[in-house]
Amino acid sequence: MVPEQGTMLLLLLLVVATAAVMGQRHERRPATTDEWNYRAGSEKVNMRGVSNLTQVLDNWRFDILTQMKTLLQNDHQSLLPDYAR
């Protein structure tokens, strides 16, 4: 009779554990499929600041590309690996 009580206790424990796991599966967080609304607040944007930032980034791009071009033309050994064996 003692093994039957152990089996019943084990079965009860298994049922409680299963119920706990199933309860947690129901409480999942909602999936965040919301996309960023880039139009919200667009009327508050300072266009002069955006223009200045765009100009700064464009100048940086031009300067970086010019420096890379100059290095590749004049001192390519400092940028490219040496394949001479």
PDB file of N, CA, C and O in Angstrom:
ATOM      1  N   MET A   1       0.810  -1.192   0.000  1.00  0.00           N
ATOM      2  CA  MET A   1       0.000   0.000   0.000  1.00  0.00           C
ATOM      3  C   MET A   1       0.863   1.270   0.000  1.00  0.00           C
ATOM      4  O   MET A   1       0.452   2.309  -0.517  1.00  0.00           O
ATOM      5  N   VAL A   2       2.027   1.174   0.568  1.00  0.00           N
ATOM      6  CA  VAL A   2       2.925   2.329   0.619  1.00  0.00           C
ATOM      7  C   VAL A   2       3.395   2.728  -0.770  1.00  0.00           C
ATOM      8  O   VAL A   2       3.469   3.924  -1.049  1.00  0.00           O
ATOM      9  N   PRO A   3       3.718   1.787  -1.662  1.00  0.00           N
ATOM     10  CA  PRO A   3       4.112   2.215  -3.002  1.00  0.00           C
ATOM     11  C   PRO A   3       2.987   2.936  -3.740  1.00  0.00           C
ATOM     12  O   PRO A   3       3.267   3.821  -4.548  1.00  0.00           O
ATOM     13  N   GLU A   4       1.748   2.593  -3.493  1.00  0.00           N
ATOM     14  CA  GLU A   4       0.631   3.275  -4.136  1.00  0.00           C
ATOM     15  C   GLU A   4       0.523   4.711  -3.655  1.00  0.00           C
ATOM     16  O   GLU A   4       0.192   5.597  -4.442  1.00  0.00           O
ATOM     17  N   GLN A   5       0.796   4.961  -2.380  1.00  0.00           N
ATOM     18  CA  GLN A   5       0.754   6.338  -1.861  1.00  0.00           C
ATOM     19  C   GLN A   5       1.887   7.154  -2.476  1.00  0.00           C
ATOM     20  O   GLN A   5       1.700   8.325  -2.806  1.00  0.00           O
ATOM     21  N   GLY A   6       3.039   6.552  -2.629  1.00  0.00           N
ATOM     22  CA  GLY A   6       4.163   7.246  -3.269  1.00  0.00           C
ATOM     23  C   GLY A   6       3.862   7.578  -4.715  1.00  0.00           C
ATOM     24  O   GLY A   6       4.216   8.653  -5.198  1.00  0.00           O
ATOM     25  N   THR A   7       3.209   6.660  -5.405  1.00  0.00           N
ATOM     26  CA  THR A   7       2.821   6.890  -6.789  1.00  0.00           C
ATOM     27  C   THR A   7       1.790   8.005  -6.883  1.00  0.00           C
ATOM     28  O   THR A   7       1.860   8.855  -7.770  1.00  0.00           O
ATOM     29  N   MET A   8       0.842   7.995  -5.968  1.00  0.00           N
ATOM     30  CA  MET A   8      -0.181   9.044  -5.971  1.00  0.00           C
ATOM     31  C   MET A   8       0.435  10.405  -5.669  1.00  0.00           C
ATOM     32  O   MET A   8       0.068  11.409  -6.280  1.00  0.00           O
ATOM     33  N   LEU A   9       1.381  10.435  -4.717  1.00  0.00           N
ATOM     34  CA  LEU A   9       2.060  11.682  -4.375  1.00  0.00           C
ATOM     35  C   LEU A   9       2.865  12.186  -5.568  1.00  0.00           C
ATOM     36  O   LEU A   9       2.873  13.381  -5.864  1.00  0.00           O
ATOM     37  N   LEU A  10       3.542  11.265  -6.248  1.00  0.00           N
ATOM     38  CA  LEU A  10       4.322  11.630  -7.432  1.00  0.00           C
ATOM     39  C   LEU A  10       3.406  12.142  -8.541  1.00  0.00           C
ATOM     40  O   LEU A  10       3.734  13.119  -9.216  1.00  0.00           O
ATOM     41  N   LEU A  11       2.270  11.494  -8.732  1.00  0.00           N
ATOM     42  CA  LEU A  11       1.312  11.919  -9.739  1.00  0.00           C
ATOM     43  C   LEU A  11       0.743  13.296  -9.405  1.00  0.00           C
ATOM     44  O   LEU A  11       0.582  14.130 -10.296  1.00  0.00           O
ATOM     45  N   LEU A  12       0.438  13.539  -8.130  1.00  0.00           N
ATOM     46  CA  LEU A  12      -0.061  14.844  -7.698  1.00  0.00           C
ATOM     47  C   LEU A  12       0.988  15.931  -7.931  1.00  0.00           C
ATOM     48  O   LEU A  12       0.663  17.025  -8.394  1.00  0.00           O
ATOM     49  N   LEU A  13       2.227  15.630  -7.613  1.00  0.00           N
ATOM     50  CA  LEU A  13       3.322  16.583  -7.830  1.00  0.00           C
ATOM     51  C   LEU A  13       3.484  16.885  -9.315  1.00  0.00           C
ATOM     52  O   LEU A  13       3.705  18.033  -9.701  1.00  0.00           O
ATOM     53  N   LEU A  14       3.373  15.864 -10.136  1.00  0.00           N
ATOM     54  CA  LEU A  14       3.483  16.043 -11.579  1.00  0.00           C
ATOM     55  C   LEU A  14       2.345  16.909 -12.121  1.00  0.00           C
ATOM     56  O   LEU A  14       2.572  17.752 -12.989  1.00  0.00           O
ATOM     57  N   VAL A  15       1.137  16.714 -11.622  1.00  0.00           N
ATOM     58  CA  VAL A  15      -0.002  17.515 -12.057  1.00  0.00           C
ATOM     59  C   VAL A  15       0.175  18.973 -11.646  1.00  0.00           C
ATOM     60  O   VAL A  15      -0.116  19.877 -12.429  1.00  0.00           O
ATOM     61  N   VAL A  16       0.649  19.206 -10.426  1.00  0.00           N
ATOM     62  CA  VAL A  16       0.866  20.578  -9.943  1.00  0.00           C
ATOM     63  C   VAL A  16       1.962  21.259 -10.773  1.00  0.00           C
ATOM     64  O   VAL A  16       1.829  22.426 -11.142  1.00  0.00           O
ATOM     65  N   ALA A  17       3.030  20.536 -11.062  1.00  0.00           N
ATOM     66  CA  ALA A  17       4.117  21.114 -11.861  1.00  0.00           C
ATOM     67  C   ALA A  17       3.639  21.443 -13.270  1.00  0.00           C
ATOM     68  O   ALA A  17       3.982  22.491 -13.818  1.00  0.00           O
ATOM     69  N   THR A  18       2.843  20.543 -13.858  1.00  0.00           N
ATOM     70  CA  THR A  18       2.314  20.789 -15.207  1.00  0.00           C
ATOM     71  C   THR A  18       1.392  22.002 -15.214  1.00  0.00           C
ATOM     72  O   THR A  18       1.446  22.818 -16.134  1.00  0.00           O
ATOM     73  N   ALA A  19       0.554  22.123 -14.202  1.00  0.00           N
ATOM     74  CA  ALA A  19      -0.355  23.269 -14.123  1.00  0.00           C
ATOM     75  C   ALA A  19       0.431  24.575 -13.982  1.00  0.00           C
ATOM     76  O   ALA A  19       0.067  25.594 -14.570  1.00  0.00           O
ATOM     77  N   ALA A  20       1.511  24.534 -13.196  1.00  0.00           N
ATOM     78  CA  ALA A  20       2.328  25.748 -13.024  1.00  0.00           C
ATOM     79  C   ALA A  20       2.981  26.151 -14.339  1.00  0.00           C
ATOM     80  O   ALA A  20       3.014  27.333 -14.683  1.00  0.00           O
ATOM     81  N   VAL A  21       3.498  25.180 -15.068  1.00  0.00           N
ATOM     82  CA  VAL A  21       4.141  25.491 -16.349  1.00  0.00           C
ATOM     83  C   VAL A  21       3.121  26.007 -17.350  1.00  0.00           C
ATOM     84  O   VAL A  21       3.390  26.973 -18.063  1.00  0.00           O
ATOM     85  N   MET A  22       1.973  25.387 -17.411  1.00  0.00           N
ATOM     86  CA  MET A  22       0.941  25.840 -18.342  1.00  0.00           C
ATOM     87  C   MET A  22       0.440  27.240 -17.971  1.00  0.00           C
ATOM     88  O   MET A  22       0.110  28.033 -18.852  1.00  0.00           O
ATOM     89  N   GLY A  23       0.384  27.541 -16.691  1.00  0.00           N
ATOM     90  CA  GLY A  23      -0.021  28.876 -16.256  1.00  0.00           C
ATOM     91  C   GLY A  23       0.990  29.930 -16.686  1.00  0.00           C
ATOM     92  O   GLY A  23       0.608  31.042 -17.049  1.00  0.00           O
ATOM     93  N   GLN A  24       2.251  29.599 -16.648  1.00  0.00           N
ATOM     94  CA  GLN A  24       3.286  30.541 -17.069  1.00  0.00           C
ATOM     95  C   GLN A  24       3.257  30.740 -18.573  1.00  0.00           C
ATOM     96  O   GLN A  24       3.536  31.838 -19.055  1.00  0.00           O
ATOM     97  N   ARG A  25       2.930  29.719 -19.309  1.00  0.00           N
ATOM     98  CA  ARG A  25       2.884  29.840 -20.760  1.00  0.00           C
ATOM     99  C   ARG A  25       1.758  30.765 -21.189  1.00  0.00           C
ATOM    100  O   ARG A  25       1.857  31.415 -22.230  1.00  0.00           O
ATOM    101  N   HIS A  26       0.692  30.835 -20.407  1.00  0.00           N
ATOM    102  CA  HIS A  26      -0.417  31.723 -20.730  1.00  0.00           C
ATOM    103  C   HIS A  26      -0.077  33.184 -20.476  1.00  0.00           C
ATOM    104  O   HIS A  26      -0.686  34.068 -21.078  1.00  0.00           O
ATOM    105  N   GLU A  27       0.873  33.455 -19.606  1.00  0.00           N
ATOM    106  CA  GLU A  27       1.200  34.828 -19.228  1.00  0.00           C
ATOM    107  C   GLU A  27       2.336  35.388 -20.052  1.00  0.00           C
ATOM    108  O   GLU A  27       3.097  36.224 -19.563  1.00  0.00           O
ATOM    109  N   ARG A  28       2.470  34.957 -21.273  1.00  0.00           N
ATOM    110  CA  ARG A  28       3.532  35.488 -22.122  1.00  0.00           C
ATOM    111  C   ARG A  28       3.308  36.964 -22.392  1.00  0.00           C
ATOM    112  O   ARG A  28       2.180  37.455 -22.413  1.00  0.00           O
ATOM    113  N   ARG A  29       4.401  37.640 -22.592  1.00  0.00           N
ATOM    114  CA  ARG A  29       4.300  39.057 -22.935  1.00  0.00           C
ATOM    115  C   ARG A  29       3.777  39.181 -24.358  1.00  0.00           C
ATOM    116  O   ARG A  29       4.076  38.339 -25.206  1.00  0.00           O
ATOM    117  N   PRO A  30       3.013  40.204 -24.621  1.00  0.00           N
ATOM    118  CA  PRO A  30       2.523  40.369 -25.997  1.00  0.00           C
ATOM    119  C   PRO A  30       3.689  40.677 -26.939  1.00  0.00           C
ATOM    120  O   PRO A  30       4.629  41.386 -26.578  1.00  0.00           O
ATOM    121  N   ALA A  31       3.609  40.143 -28.116  1.00  0.00           N
ATOM    122  CA  ALA A  31       4.671  40.370 -29.103  1.00  0.00           C
ATOM    123  C   ALA A  31       4.674  41.837 -29.505  1.00  0.00           C
ATOM    124  O   ALA A  31       3.625  42.423 -29.772  1.00  0.00           O
ATOM    125  N   THR A  32       5.858  42.420 -29.546  1.00  0.00           N
ATOM    126  CA  THR A  32       5.972  43.826 -29.919  1.00  0.00           C
ATOM    127  C   THR A  32       6.177  43.902 -31.423  1.00  0.00           C
ATOM    128  O   THR A  32       7.304  43.844 -31.915  1.00  0.00           O
ATOM    129  N   THR A  33       5.093  44.030 -32.130  1.00  0.00           N
ATOM    130  CA  THR A  33       5.161  44.167 -33.584  1.00  0.00           C
ATOM    131  C   THR A  33       4.947  45.606 -34.003  1.00  0.00           C
ATOM    132  O   THR A  33       4.866  45.912 -35.193  1.00  0.00           O
ATOM    133  N   ASP A  34       4.857  46.492 -33.017  1.00  0.00           N
ATOM    134  CA  ASP A  34       4.652  47.894 -33.342  1.00  0.00           C
ATOM    135  C   ASP A  34       5.920  48.450 -33.983  1.00  0.00           C
ATOM    136  O   ASP A  34       7.026  48.267 -33.472  1.00  0.00           O
ATOM    137  N   GLU A  35       5.740  49.119 -35.087  1.00  0.00           N
ATOM    138  CA  GLU A  35       6.860  49.763 -35.742  1.00  0.00           C
ATOM    139  C   GLU A  35       6.941  51.207 -35.286  1.00  0.00           C
ATOM    140  O   GLU A  35       5.955  51.800 -34.847  1.00  0.00           O
ATOM    141  N   TRP A  36       8.137  51.755 -35.400  1.00  0.00           N
ATOM    142  CA  TRP A  36       8.352  53.130 -34.999  1.00  0.00           C
ATOM    143  C   TRP A  36       7.592  54.049 -35.952  1.00  0.00           C
ATOM    144  O   TRP A  36       7.728  53.945 -37.171  1.00  0.00           O
ATOM    145  N   ASN A  37       6.798  54.944 -35.385  1.00  0.00           N
ATOM    146  CA  ASN A  37       6.038  55.892 -36.189  1.00  0.00           C
ATOM    147  C   ASN A  37       6.893  57.135 -36.385  1.00  0.00           C
ATOM    148  O   ASN A  37       6.959  57.998 -35.510  1.00  0.00           O
ATOM    149  N   TYR A  38       7.542  57.218 -37.530  1.00  0.00           N
ATOM    150  CA  TYR A  38       8.444  58.343 -37.783  1.00  0.00           C
ATOM    151  C   TYR A  38       7.697  59.636 -38.073  1.00  0.00           C
ATOM    152  O   TYR A  38       8.300  60.709 -38.084  1.00  0.00           O
ATOM    153  N   ARG A  39       6.402  59.547 -38.307  1.00  0.00           N
ATOM    154  CA  ARG A  39       5.632  60.763 -38.573  1.00  0.00           C
ATOM    155  C   ARG A  39       5.204  61.470 -37.298  1.00  0.00           C
ATOM    156  O   ARG A  39       4.902  62.664 -37.321  1.00  0.00           O
ATOM    157  N   ALA A  40       5.174  60.748 -36.188  1.00  0.00           N
ATOM    158  CA  ALA A  40       4.740  61.351 -34.922  1.00  0.00           C
ATOM    159  C   ALA A  40       5.776  62.371 -34.470  1.00  0.00           C
ATOM    160  O   ALA A  40       6.944  62.025 -34.294  1.00  0.00           O
ATOM    161  N   GLY A  41       5.375  63.590 -34.285  1.00  0.00           N
ATOM    162  CA  GLY A  41       6.276  64.645 -33.824  1.00  0.00           C
ATOM    163  C   GLY A  41       7.099  65.279 -34.924  1.00  0.00           C
ATOM    164  O   GLY A  41       7.987  66.082 -34.640  1.00  0.00           O
ATOM    165  N   SER A  42       6.828  64.940 -36.168  1.00  0.00           N
ATOM    166  CA  SER A  42       7.642  65.484 -37.264  1.00  0.00           C
ATOM    167  C   SER A  42       7.439  66.990 -37.437  1.00  0.00           C
ATOM    168  O   SER A  42       8.294  67.679 -37.993  1.00  0.00           O
ATOM    169  N   GLU A  43       6.314  67.488 -36.963  1.00  0.00           N
ATOM    170  CA  GLU A  43       6.083  68.926 -37.090  1.00  0.00           C
ATOM    171  C   GLU A  43       6.942  69.734 -36.122  1.00  0.00           C
ATOM    172  O   GLU A  43       7.070  70.949 -36.272  1.00  0.00           O
ATOM    173  N   LYS A  44       7.530  69.068 -35.132  1.00  0.00           N
ATOM    174  CA  LYS A  44       8.358  69.769 -34.146  1.00  0.00           C
ATOM    175  C   LYS A  44       9.840  69.772 -34.514  1.00  0.00           C
ATOM    176  O   LYS A  44      10.649  70.334 -33.776  1.00  0.00           O
ATOM    177  N   VAL A  45      10.209  69.162 -35.627  1.00  0.00           N
ATOM    178  CA  VAL A  45      11.616  69.033 -36.002  1.00  0.00           C
ATOM    179  C   VAL A  45      12.143  70.366 -36.507  1.00  0.00           C
ATOM    180  O   VAL A  45      11.505  71.044 -37.312  1.00  0.00           O
ATOM    181  N   ASN A  46      13.325  70.724 -36.014  1.00  0.00           N
ATOM    182  CA  ASN A  46      13.987  71.944 -36.461  1.00  0.00           C
ATOM    183  C   ASN A  46      14.720  71.625 -37.762  1.00  0.00           C
ATOM    184  O   ASN A  46      15.768  70.979 -37.742  1.00  0.00           O
ATOM    185  N   MET A  47      14.177  72.071 -38.883  1.00  0.00           N
ATOM    186  CA  MET A  47      14.752  71.737 -40.185  1.00  0.00           C
ATOM    187  C   MET A  47      16.130  72.368 -40.381  1.00  0.00           C
ATOM    188  O   MET A  47      16.956  71.835 -41.122  1.00  0.00           O
ATOM    189  N   ARG A  48      16.378  73.485 -39.730  1.00  0.00           N
ATOM    190  CA  ARG A  48      17.704  74.101 -39.857  1.00  0.00           C
ATOM    191  C   ARG A  48      18.761  73.212 -39.203  1.00  0.00           C
ATOM    192  O   ARG A  48      19.870  73.062 -39.718  1.00  0.00           O
ATOM    193  N   GLY A  49      18.396  72.623 -38.054  1.00  0.00           N
ATOM    194  CA  GLY A  49      19.320  71.711 -37.382  1.00  0.00           C
ATOM    195  C   GLY A  49      19.560  70.448 -38.201  1.00  0.00           C
ATOM    196  O   GLY A  49      20.680  69.939 -38.239  1.00  0.00           O
ATOM    197  N   VAL A  50      18.529  69.943 -38.849  1.00  0.00           N
ATOM    198  CA  VAL A  50      18.670  68.759 -39.697  1.00  0.00           C
ATOM    199  C   VAL A  50      19.563  69.080 -40.889  1.00  0.00           C
ATOM    200  O   VAL A  50      20.413  68.275 -41.269  1.00  0.00           O
ATOM    201  N   SER A  51      19.371  70.242 -41.469  1.00  0.00           N
ATOM    202  CA  SER A  51      20.181  70.648 -42.608  1.00  0.00           C
ATOM    203  C   SER A  51      21.654  70.785 -42.198  1.00  0.00           C
ATOM    204  O   SER A  51      22.550  70.359 -42.927  1.00  0.00           O
ATOM    205  N   ASN A  52      21.892  71.382 -41.024  1.00  0.00           N
ATOM    206  CA  ASN A  52      23.270  71.535 -40.555  1.00  0.00           C
ATOM    207  C   ASN A  52      23.916  70.180 -40.293  1.00  0.00           C
ATOM    208  O   ASN A  52      25.079  69.970 -40.640  1.00  0.00           O
ATOM    209  N   LEU A  53      23.185  69.273 -39.694  1.00  0.00           N
ATOM    210  CA  LEU A  53      23.714  67.944 -39.423  1.00  0.00           C
ATOM    211  C   LEU A  53      24.016  67.213 -40.729  1.00  0.00           C
ATOM    212  O   LEU A  53      25.046  66.550 -40.850  1.00  0.00           O
ATOM    213  N   THR A  54      23.129  67.332 -41.691  1.00  0.00           N
ATOM    214  CA  THR A  54      23.345  66.694 -42.987  1.00  0.00           C
ATOM    215  C   THR A  54      24.590  67.249 -43.652  1.00  0.00           C
ATOM    216  O   THR A  54      25.363  66.499 -44.246  1.00  0.00           O
ATOM    217  N   GLN A  55      24.787  68.534 -43.559  1.00  0.00           N
ATOM    218  CA  GLN A  55      25.971  69.160 -44.160  1.00  0.00           C
ATOM    219  C   GLN A  55      27.245  68.693 -43.465  1.00  0.00           C
ATOM    220  O   GLN A  55      28.244  68.419 -44.131  1.00  0.00           O
ATOM    221  N   VAL A  56      27.224  68.600 -42.148  1.00  0.00           N
ATOM    222  CA  VAL A  56      28.397  68.131 -41.397  1.00  0.00           C
ATOM    223  C   VAL A  56      28.737  66.695 -41.782  1.00  0.00           C
ATOM    224  O   VAL A  56      29.901  66.380 -42.031  1.00  0.00           O
ATOM    225  N   LEU A  57      27.738  65.827 -41.832  1.00  0.00           N
ATOM    226  CA  LEU A  57      27.982  64.428 -42.191  1.00  0.00           C
ATOM    227  C   LEU A  57      28.482  64.299 -43.627  1.00  0.00           C
ATOM    228  O   LEU A  57      29.339  63.463 -43.915  1.00  0.00           O
ATOM    229  N   ASP A  58      27.958  65.107 -44.511  1.00  0.00           N
ATOM    230  CA  ASP A  58      28.418  65.079 -45.899  1.00  0.00           C
ATOM    231  C   ASP A  58      29.862  65.543 -46.000  1.00  0.00           C
ATOM    232  O   ASP A  58      30.641  64.979 -46.768  1.00  0.00           O
ATOM    233  N   ASN A  59      30.226  66.555 -45.239  1.00  0.00           N
ATOM    234  CA  ASN A  59      31.621  67.026 -45.225  1.00  0.00           C
ATOM    235  C   ASN A  59      32.557  65.958 -44.667  1.00  0.00           C
ATOM    236  O   ASN A  59      33.645  65.746 -45.203  1.00  0.00           O
ATOM    237  N   TRP A  60      32.145  65.289 -43.604  1.00  0.00           N
ATOM    238  CA  TRP A  60      32.968  64.212 -43.032  1.00  0.00           C
ATOM    239  C   TRP A  60      33.175  63.103 -44.054  1.00  0.00           C
ATOM    240  O   TRP A  60      34.288  62.605 -44.228  1.00  0.00           O
ATOM    241  N   ARG A  61      32.079  62.716 -44.734  1.00  0.00           N
ATOM    242  CA  ARG A  61      32.187  61.653 -45.743  1.00  0.00           C
ATOM    243  C   ARG A  61      33.180  62.044 -46.831  1.00  0.00           C
ATOM    244  O   ARG A  61      34.021  61.240 -47.230  1.00  0.00           O
ATOM    245  N   PHE A  62      33.079  63.283 -47.309  1.00  0.00           N
ATOM    246  CA  PHE A  62      33.989  63.748 -48.356  1.00  0.00           C
ATOM    247  C   PHE A  62      35.432  63.737 -47.866  1.00  0.00           C
ATOM    248  O   PHE A  62      36.326  63.293 -48.587  1.00  0.00           O
ATOM    249  N   ASP A  63      35.671  64.223 -46.639  1.00  0.00           N
ATOM    250  CA  ASP A  63      37.032  64.255 -46.094  1.00  0.00           C
ATOM    251  C   ASP A  63      37.604  62.853 -45.911  1.00  0.00           C
ATOM    252  O   ASP A  63      38.771  62.612 -46.220  1.00  0.00           O
ATOM    253  N   ILE A  64      36.793  61.935 -45.412  1.00  0.00           N
ATOM    254  CA  ILE A  64      37.275  60.564 -45.186  1.00  0.00           C
ATOM    255  C   ILE A  64      37.607  59.893 -46.514  1.00  0.00           C
ATOM    256  O   ILE A  64      38.650  59.252 -46.642  1.00  0.00           O
ATOM    257  N   LEU A  65      36.729  60.037 -47.498  1.00  0.00           N
ATOM    258  CA  LEU A  65      36.995  59.422 -48.801  1.00  0.00           C
ATOM    259  C   LEU A  65      38.206  60.039 -49.479  1.00  0.00           C
ATOM    260  O   LEU A  65      38.974  59.335 -50.134  1.00  0.00           O
ATOM    261  N   THR A  66      38.386  61.346 -49.330  1.00  0.00           N
ATOM    262  CA  THR A  66      39.556  62.008 -49.915  1.00  0.00           C
ATOM    263  C   THR A  66      40.840  61.506 -49.260  1.00  0.00           C
ATOM    264  O   THR A  66      41.825  61.246 -49.951  1.00  0.00           O
ATOM    265  N   GLN A  67      40.841  61.369 -47.937  1.00  0.00           N
ATOM    266  CA  GLN A  67      42.038  60.866 -47.245  1.00  0.00           C
ATOM    267  C   GLN A  67      42.343  59.425 -47.642  1.00  0.00           C
ATOM    268  O   GLN A  67      43.505  59.079 -47.852  1.00  0.00           O
ATOM    269  N   MET A  68      41.321  58.585 -47.747  1.00  0.00           N
ATOM    270  CA  MET A  68      41.540  57.192 -48.153  1.00  0.00           C
ATOM    271  C   MET A  68      42.078  57.128 -49.585  1.00  0.00           C
ATOM    272  O   MET A  68      42.975  56.335 -49.871  1.00  0.00           O
ATOM    273  N   LYS A  69      41.542  57.949 -50.480  1.00  0.00           N
ATOM    274  CA  LYS A  69      42.013  57.968 -51.863  1.00  0.00           C
ATOM    275  C   LYS A  69      43.478  58.401 -51.921  1.00  0.00           C
ATOM    276  O   LYS A  69      44.284  57.813 -52.642  1.00  0.00           O
ATOM    277  N   THR A  70      43.805  59.435 -51.152  1.00  0.00           N
ATOM    278  CA  THR A  70      45.188  59.918 -51.134  1.00  0.00           C
ATOM    279  C   THR A  70      46.127  58.857 -50.582  1.00  0.00           C
ATOM    280  O   THR A  70      47.209  58.646 -51.131  1.00  0.00           O
ATOM    281  N   LEU A  71      45.734  58.189 -49.509  1.00  0.00           N
ATOM    282  CA  LEU A  71      46.575  57.130 -48.950  1.00  0.00           C
ATOM    283  C   LEU A  71      46.742  55.968 -49.924  1.00  0.00           C
ATOM    284  O   LEU A  71      47.840  55.432 -50.069  1.00  0.00           O
ATOM    285  N   LEU A  72      45.678  55.584 -50.578  1.00  0.00           N
ATOM    286  CA  LEU A  72      45.782  54.479 -51.532  1.00  0.00           C
ATOM    287  C   LEU A  72      46.662  54.828 -52.721  1.00  0.00           C
ATOM    288  O   LEU A  72      47.356  53.959 -53.250  1.00  0.00           O
ATOM    289  N   GLN A  73      46.645  56.079 -53.148  1.00  0.00           N
ATOM    290  CA  GLN A  73      47.461  56.485 -54.291  1.00  0.00           C
ATOM    291  C   GLN A  73      48.917  56.680 -53.905  1.00  0.00           C
ATOM    292  O   GLN A  73      49.809  56.331 -54.679  1.00  0.00           O
ATOM    293  N   ASN A  74      49.177  57.232 -52.721  1.00  0.00           N
ATOM    294  CA  ASN A  74      50.552  57.624 -52.367  1.00  0.00           C
ATOM    295  C   ASN A  74      51.245  56.676 -51.408  1.00  0.00           C
ATOM    296  O   ASN A  74      52.461  56.504 -51.492  1.00  0.00           O
ATOM    297  N   ASP A  75      50.507  56.057 -50.498  1.00  0.00           N
ATOM    298  CA  ASP A  75      51.134  55.211 -49.474  1.00  0.00           C
ATOM    299  C   ASP A  75      50.308  53.947 -49.273  1.00  0.00           C
ATOM    300  O   ASP A  75      49.846  53.662 -48.169  1.00  0.00           O
ATOM    301  N   HIS A  76      50.130  53.192 -50.361  1.00  0.00           N
ATOM    302  CA  HIS A  76      49.264  52.021 -50.297  1.00  0.00           C
ATOM    303  C   HIS A  76      49.837  50.917 -49.413  1.00  0.00           C
ATOM    304  O   HIS A  76      49.085  50.059 -48.950  1.00  0.00           O
ATOM    305  N   GLN A  77      51.131  50.913 -49.168  1.00  0.00           N
ATOM    306  CA  GLN A  77      51.726  49.867 -48.310  1.00  0.00           C
ATOM    307  C   GLN A  77      51.281  49.979 -46.865  1.00  0.00           C
ATOM    308  O   GLN A  77      51.299  48.985 -46.139  1.00  0.00           O
ATOM    309  N   SER A  78      50.882  51.163 -46.430  1.00  0.00           N
ATOM    310  CA  SER A  78      50.401  51.315 -45.049  1.00  0.00           C
ATOM    311  C   SER A  78      48.976  50.792 -44.888  1.00  0.00           C
ATOM    312  O   SER A  78      48.561  50.489 -43.770  1.00  0.00           O
ATOM    313  N   LEU A  79      48.215  50.679 -45.984  1.00  0.00           N
ATOM    314  CA  LEU A  79      46.829  50.223 -45.901  1.00  0.00           C
ATOM    315  C   LEU A  79      46.661  48.765 -46.319  1.00  0.00           C
ATOM    316  O   LEU A  79      45.902  48.019 -45.701  1.00  0.00           O
ATOM    317  N   LEU A  80      47.371  48.367 -47.368  1.00  0.00           N
ATOM    318  CA  LEU A  80      47.200  47.036 -47.914  1.00  0.00           C
ATOM    319  C   LEU A  80      48.279  46.099 -47.394  1.00  0.00           C
ATOM    320  O   LEU A  80      49.394  46.543 -47.122  1.00  0.00           O
ATOM    321  N   PRO A  81      47.976  44.820 -47.251  1.00  0.00           N
ATOM    322  CA  PRO A  81      48.992  43.885 -46.771  1.00  0.00           C
ATOM    323  C   PRO A  81      50.079  43.662 -47.839  1.00  0.00           C
ATOM    324  O   PRO A  81      49.851  43.831 -49.037  1.00  0.00           O
ATOM    325  N   ASP A  82      51.242  43.285 -47.360  1.00  0.00           N
ATOM    326  CA  ASP A  82      52.373  43.040 -48.246  1.00  0.00           C
ATOM    327  C   ASP A  82      52.310  41.586 -48.720  1.00  0.00           C
ATOM    328  O   ASP A  82      52.408  40.658 -47.917  1.00  0.00           O
ATOM    329  N   TYR A  83      52.145  41.400 -50.026  1.00  0.00           N
ATOM    330  CA  TYR A  83      52.051  40.062 -50.580  1.00  0.00           C
ATOM    331  C   TYR A  83      53.370  39.567 -51.154  1.00  0.00           C
ATOM    332  O   TYR A  83      53.428  38.462 -51.694  1.00  0.00           O
ATOM    333  N   ALA A  84      54.408  40.347 -51.051  1.00  0.00           N
ATOM    334  CA  ALA A  84      55.719  39.932 -51.585  1.00  0.00           C
ATOM    335  C   ALA A  84      56.281  38.817 -50.707  1.00  0.00           C
ATOM    336  O   ALA A  84      56.309  38.919 -49.480  1.00  0.00           O
ATOM    337  N   ARG A  85      56.731  37.741 -51.377  1.00  0.00           N
ATOM    338  CA  ARG A  85      57.300  36.617 -50.613  1.00  0.00           C
ATOM    339  C   ARG A  85      58.680  36.322 -51.090  1.00  0.00           C
ATOM    340  O   ARG A  85      59.330  35.412 -50.575  1.00  0.00           O
TER     341      ARG A  85
END
